[in-house]
Amino acid sequence: MARPTALSRALSQNFLTDRAAAERFARLVVPRTGPLPLLLEVGAGKGALTAPLAARCRELRAYEIDPRLVPVLRARFSGAPHVRVVAGDFLAARAPRTAFSVAGNVPFSRTADVVDWCLRAPALTDATLLTQLEYARKRTGDYGSWTLLTVRSWPRFEWRLLGRVGRRSFRPVPRVDAGVLRIERRPAPLLDDAACRSWRSLVELGFSGVGGSLHASLRRAHPRRRVDAAFRAARLDPGVLVGEVAPARWLRLHEVLTS
């Protein structure tokens, strides 16, 4: 087996080599009937995921940053005209203007950047990513707590943990298992544009840590009686930690504090 390139090591890339895991992942990427119209793959590597993904979409753009792997990919998929191997960094790609999906085995060191790229793309419908398991669990509330990024984006995106892939399914073997993170744009946002702006302000204030608690942080912008009423409506104890507040309860806080 060929050794990983210096670039792949620098990007903390661990290649998926388990075919059964690759097939399971591809089924999670396309859970519905019918092929995806357009799919962008992050970090195609040697094509372990590219092959099962190509069978499930009408057009696949497979991005690979390592120039040594690009010829291998192009030779492997030369007979598949709907697969285009793109040499270069996925993060430098211009997002398509028509509806598209993203999937891939994301280098752990670049996970946050890839997720941010996806959230900024107006036409993205969903992204299914193999990430470090801890990252996927944190973003989806699997630990019983929620992060700023997840809550801030919640009115427009749903975050789900679809499963895990054992570390020995990769080469070189990473220190931890991977998680299958699914980010889906909601068909209709939970809030309109104006409400989303006030939502972001409220959530960012709450996560600021100013005052030492969520209740104290929100009192910097709202009268105490309003904050008390919002906490009662959301069924929250005034001493609750900000990370323990689920998105649904944030929606109730926002409803009361902006009414």
C-alpha positions in Angstrom: 0.0 0.0 0.0 1.3 3.4 -0.9 2.4 5.6 1.9 0.4 8.8 2.5 1.9 11.9 1.0 3.5 14.7 3.1 0.6 16.9 2.2 -2.0 14.4 3.3 -0.2 14.1 6.7 -0.1 17.9 7.0 -3.8 18.0 6.4 -4.4 15.2 8.9 -6.1 13.1 6.2 -6.9 9.5 7.0 -8.1 7.5 3.9 -11.2 5.4 4.3 -10.3 1.8 3.2 -13.3 -0.1 4.5 -15.5 -0.7 1.5 -18.5 -1.7 3.6 -18.2 1.5 5.6 -18.0 3.5 2.3 -21.2 1.9 1.0 -23.0 2.6 4.3 -21.8 6.2 4.2 -23.0 6.6 0.5 -26.5 5.4 1.5 -26.6 8.0 4.2 -25.6 10.7 1.7 -28.5 9.8 -0.5 -31.3 8.5 1.8 -34.1 9.3 -0.6 -35.3 7.7 -3.8 -33.6 8.8 -6.9 -30.1 10.2 -7.6 -28.8 13.6 -6.4 -28.7 16.1 -9.2 -25.3 17.6 -8.1 -22.9 16.4 -5.5 -19.6 17.9 -4.4 -17.1 15.6 -2.7 -14.5 17.0 -0.3 -11.2 15.3 -0.4 -11.7 12.4 -2.8 -8.3 10.8 -2.0 -8.0 7.5 -3.9 -11.8 7.3 -4.6 -13.0 5.0 -1.8 -16.1 7.1 -1.4 -16.1 8.5 -4.9 -17.2 5.2 -6.4 -20.3 4.6 -4.3 -21.2 8.2 -4.4 -20.9 8.3 -8.2 -23.5 5.6 -8.4 -26.0 7.8 -6.6 -25.8 11.1 -8.4 -26.2 12.6 -11.9 -23.2 14.8 -11.6 -20.2 14.5 -9.2 -17.4 16.9 -8.7 -14.7 15.3 -6.7 -12.2 17.7 -5.3 -8.7 16.6 -4.4 -5.9 18.9 -3.1 -3.0 16.4 -3.4 -1.6 16.6 -6.9 -0.2 13.1 -6.7 -3.6 11.6 -6.2 -5.4 13.5 -9.0 -4.1 11.3 -11.9 -5.0 8.2 -10.1 -8.6 9.5 -9.6 -8.9 10.6 -13.2 -7.7 7.3 -14.5 -10.1 5.4 -12.3 -13.1 7.4 -13.3 -12.2 8.0 -17.0 -15.2 5.9 -18.0 -17.7 7.8 -15.9 -18.5 11.1 -17.8 -20.7 12.4 -15.0 -17.7 12.4 -12.6 -15.3 15.4 -12.8 -12.1 15.2 -10.8 -11.2 18.8 -9.8 -7.5 19.3 -8.8 -7.4 21.9 -6.0 -8.6 22.9 -2.6 -12.4 22.4 -2.0 -12.4 25.5 0.2 -11.3 27.6 -2.8 -14.2 26.4 -4.9 -17.1 28.7 -5.9 -20.4 27.3 -4.6 -22.8 26.3 -7.3 -25.8 28.6 -7.9 -28.2 25.6 -8.3 -29.2 23.2 -5.6 -26.3 20.8 -4.5 -25.1 18.5 -1.8 -21.7 18.0 -0.2 -20.2 14.8 1.1 -16.8 13.6 2.0 -14.2 12.3 4.4 -13.0 15.6 5.8 -9.5 16.1 7.1 -9.9 16.6 10.8 -7.8 19.7 10.8 -10.0 21.4 8.2 -13.4 20.3 9.5 -14.5 23.7 10.9 -13.5 25.5 7.6 -15.4 22.9 5.5 -18.5 23.3 7.7 -18.3 27.1 7.5 -18.1 26.9 3.7 -21.2 24.7 3.6 -23.2 27.0 5.9 -22.3 30.0 3.7 -23.4 28.4 0.4 -26.9 29.7 -0.4 -27.8 26.8 -2.7 -26.6 24.0 -0.4 -29.3 21.6 0.5 -27.4 19.2 2.8 -23.9 18.1 3.7 -22.9 14.6 5.0 -19.4 14.6 6.4 -17.1 12.1 8.1 -15.6 14.1 10.9 -13.8 13.4 14.2 -16.5 11.7 16.3 -16.1 14.3 19.1 -16.8 17.1 16.7 -19.9 15.5 15.4 -21.2 14.8 18.9 -20.6 18.3 20.1 -22.3 19.9 17.1 -25.4 17.7 17.3 -26.0 17.9 21.0 -25.2 14.3 21.6 -23.3 15.1 24.8 -26.4 16.8 26.1 -25.0 20.3 25.4 -25.1 22.6 22.4 -22.5 24.8 20.7 -22.8 28.4 19.6 -22.5 27.5 15.9 -25.3 24.9 16.1 -27.7 27.1 18.0 -27.0 30.2 15.8 -27.6 28.3 12.6 -30.6 26.3 14.0 -33.4 28.3 12.3 -32.0 27.4 8.9 -30.2 24.1 9.5 -30.8 20.9 11.3 -27.8 19.0 12.7 -27.8 15.3 13.2 -25.4 12.5 14.1 -26.1 9.5 11.8 -23.5 7.1 13.2 -19.9 6.4 13.7 -17.1 4.7 11.7 -14.4 2.9 13.7 -10.9 4.3 13.4 -9.5 1.0 12.0 -11.5 1.7 8.9 -8.9 4.3 7.9 -5.3 4.4 6.9 -3.3 5.6 8.6 -5.3 4.7 11.6 -6.3 7.8 13.5 -6.4 8.0 17.3 -10.2 8.4 17.4 -13.3 7.1 15.7 -15.1 9.2 13.1 -18.7 10.4 13.2 -21.2 10.8 10.3 -22.4 14.4 10.6 -25.4 15.5 8.6 -26.3 19.1 8.1 -29.6 19.8 6.3 -31.0 23.1 5.2 -34.6 23.3 6.3 -37.2 23.5 3.5 -38.6 26.6 5.2 -36.6 28.5 7.8 -38.1 28.5 11.3 -37.7 32.4 11.4 -37.9 35.0 8.7 -34.8 37.1 7.8 -35.5 39.9 10.3 -36.1 37.4 13.1 -33.0 35.5 12.1 -30.9 38.7 12.7 -32.4 39.3 16.1 -31.9 35.5 16.8 -28.2 35.7 16.0 -27.8 38.7 18.3 -29.6 37.0 21.1 -27.7 33.8 20.8 -24.3 35.5 20.5 -25.1 37.6 23.6 -26.1 34.5 25.5 -22.9 32.7 24.6 -20.7 35.7 25.4 -20.3 34.7 29.0 -20.7 38.3 30.1 -22.2 38.4 33.6 -21.2 34.8 34.3 -24.5 33.1 33.3 -27.0 33.0 30.5 -29.5 34.7 32.6 -27.1 37.5 33.5 -25.9 37.9 29.9 -29.4 38.3 28.5 -30.2 40.9 31.2 -27.6 43.2 29.6 -30.0 43.8 26.7 -33.4 43.0 28.3 -35.1 44.0 31.5 -34.9 41.4 34.3 -38.7 40.9 34.4 -38.6 40.0 30.6 -35.7 37.6 31.0 -37.5 36.0 34.0 -40.7 35.6 31.9 -38.7 34.1 29.0 -37.0 31.6 31.3 -40.4 30.6 32.7 -41.9 30.2 29.3 -38.9 28.1 28.2 -39.0 26.1 31.4 -35.4 27.0 32.2 -33.8 27.4 35.6 -32.1 30.8 36.0 -28.9 29.0 36.8 -28.8 26.8 33.7 -25.5 26.8 31.8 -25.8 28.2 28.3 -24.6 25.0 26.6 -27.3 23.1 28.3 -30.1 25.0 26.5 -31.5 23.1 23.6 -32.3 25.0 20.4 -36.1 24.5 20.9 -35.8 26.3 24.3 -33.8 29.1 22.6 -36.7 29.5 20.2 -39.0 30.1 23.2 -36.6 32.6 24.8 -36.3 34.5 21.5 -40.1 34.5 21.1 -40.7 36.1 24.5 -37.7 38.5 24.4 -38.5 39.9 20.9 -42.3 40.1 21.2 
